[in-house]
């Protein structure tokens, strides 16, 4: 089965690359703002048009001179040793852009139709022409008829016809897609979709600089997401799908979560909101902490939000290599410390990792599969009947409200993903919360449910 074609969007800063990406993929995945350099990690999305599908890559915006020099290094017989002067994040962005361009089947150069041709556009067009890959010129921001005459100026870039679009409104994008699919050399056979319907969506959540992006890169074996010592490097949730043991797993690297009072309005607020929203879409969450540092209230707040989401949870204690004076009892002491700090996550598996050395990173994917399987677990009704009768014999329930001790009629499983159970009691009866926790503990003791929240509801019979 052939992989679907890859199309890469490039252009100078603020020409509307991310807006075009969102329009063509019919998503809001890429953050959009007027602030230069909003896009850092590249975004991946799938576009379907006229029964054809391709993968679209939105690259980050950097200084055009730096980007031009970095692309020139992709050309044959070019030295790759010359240092490119840029800050750490810019270096990561251009590195990602180059890796995307190497895989590209077609390149979209996006220009600003309102601003007109700038020297940076000319420089980038010249270097793209040397890559020996097909390039289409997209003239964006043609939002009104008065801008239409400016399109012809872009013929001077030497890339052929400039195609006018308005990524903001969608005007012209349909006609452009018609042209685009004719330019692609389509593989023989049915294309593989980017994300399967049964893909396990795994959100990597934690405070800034906990090592989330480094862990993703180590799992993938490539520099898929940007890693730097600068807080809030990752702004947009980054989806990467892999196949492991015949299951598709989508890893979603997210922006670090700081205290609400410290979150700045604008990009950081937008990035934080998107990270929070990912909890509702995730099947499993990797809660990443820095094991070499004390836990904080913010760690507890994040952990509480994750538990409330209903997702499966794996607790990843990263940076184990930075813990000094370790002995054969260190891991047990640390586990007890975490269990004391997170008593509500006593059911969650713990993995000690180091994204730097790779320690135990290979165990993360196996743990994800185990937790996902636990979420789908169904318990036979006869087993549940045995459990509840045994519990009643050991410890009869006390009423929370009502005139009499509750009489439990049944314990049934009423849902999965996460597992949900219903305790049925007689009319006008109720059950203390402590007894419901007692039932949950016995269910876990007998059936596992490692890493999975268990929901127990009370149903009262009518008279």
Beta strands, then each sheet from edge to edge (+ up, - down):
strand 1: 6-10
strand 2: 43-49
strand 3: 52-58
strand 4: 106-112
strand 5: 135-140
strand 6: 162-164
strand 7: 200-206
strand 8: 238-244
strand 9: 247-253
strand 10: 284-290
strand 11: 312-318
strand 12: 349-352
strand 13: 408-415
strand 14: 420-425
strand 15: 455-460
sheet 1: 2+ 3- 1- 4- 5- 6-
sheet 2: 8+ 9- 7- 10- 11- 12-
sheet 3: 13+ 14- 15-
end
